[in-house]
Amino acid sequence: MECKVGTIRQIHRALVEHGYHISEHALREWVRSKQIPAVYSGNTAYVCYDNVIAYLNYL
């Protein structure tokens, strides 16, 4: 299974382009609270776009 992975900022931009109206701050909080899984390289969090969409559909 292939997943589009990016930084929080990149994923936020993709979400906005696809019509999802959430703030970058909210996305960061969901990652920080481990509601959305992330992989870290240093201080940079990388998230899977599909995981974010699944979380938004769960809300």
GUMIDO-487523 format. One record per residue (C-alpha): residue in one letter; x, y, z. Coordinates in nm, 2 decimals, m for minus. Example, Ala and Ser with C-alpha at 12.3 -4.5 7.8 and 13.67 -1.06 7.14 Angstrom:
! residues 2
residu,X,Y,Z
A,1.23,m0.45,0.78
S,1.37,m0.11,0.71
//
This chain:
! residues 59
residu,X,Y,Z
M,0.00,0.00,0.00
E,0.14,0.34,m0.10
C,0.07,0.65,0.09
K,0.14,1.02,0.02
V,0.37,1.13,0.30
G,0.47,1.48,0.38
T,0.54,1.73,0.65
I,0.25,1.87,0.84
R,0.27,2.19,0.63
Q,0.27,1.99,0.30
I,m0.02,1.77,0.41
H,m0.22,2.08,0.53
R,m0.17,2.24,0.18
A,m0.30,1.93,0.01
L,m0.60,1.91,0.24
V,m0.69,2.28,0.16
E,m0.65,2.21,m0.21
H,m0.90,1.92,m0.18
G,m1.16,2.13,0.01
Y,m1.09,2.03,0.37
H,m1.11,2.34,0.59
I,m0.90,2.27,0.89
S,m0.62,2.48,1.04
E,m0.25,2.38,1.03
H,m0.26,2.43,1.41
A,m0.54,2.17,1.45
L,m0.34,1.92,1.24
R,m0.03,1.98,1.45
E,m0.23,1.93,1.77
W,m0.37,1.60,1.64
V,m0.02,1.48,1.56
R,0.12,1.60,1.89
S,m0.16,1.42,2.08
K,m0.10,1.10,1.88
Q,m0.45,1.10,1.73
I,m0.28,1.09,1.39
P,0.04,0.88,1.37
A,0.36,1.04,1.25
V,0.72,0.95,1.19
Y,0.99,1.19,1.31
S,1.32,1.29,1.16
G,1.47,1.53,1.41
N,1.19,1.78,1.50
T,1.01,1.73,1.17
A,0.69,1.51,1.17
Y,0.60,1.32,0.86
V,0.24,1.21,0.82
C,0.04,1.00,0.57
Y,m0.23,1.19,0.39
D,m0.46,0.89,0.39
N,m0.43,0.86,0.77
V,m0.53,1.23,0.81
I,m0.83,1.17,0.58
A,m0.93,0.86,0.77
Y,m0.91,1.06,1.10
L,m1.12,1.35,0.95
N,m1.39,1.10,0.83
Y,m1.39,0.95,1.18
L,m1.47,1.28,1.35
//
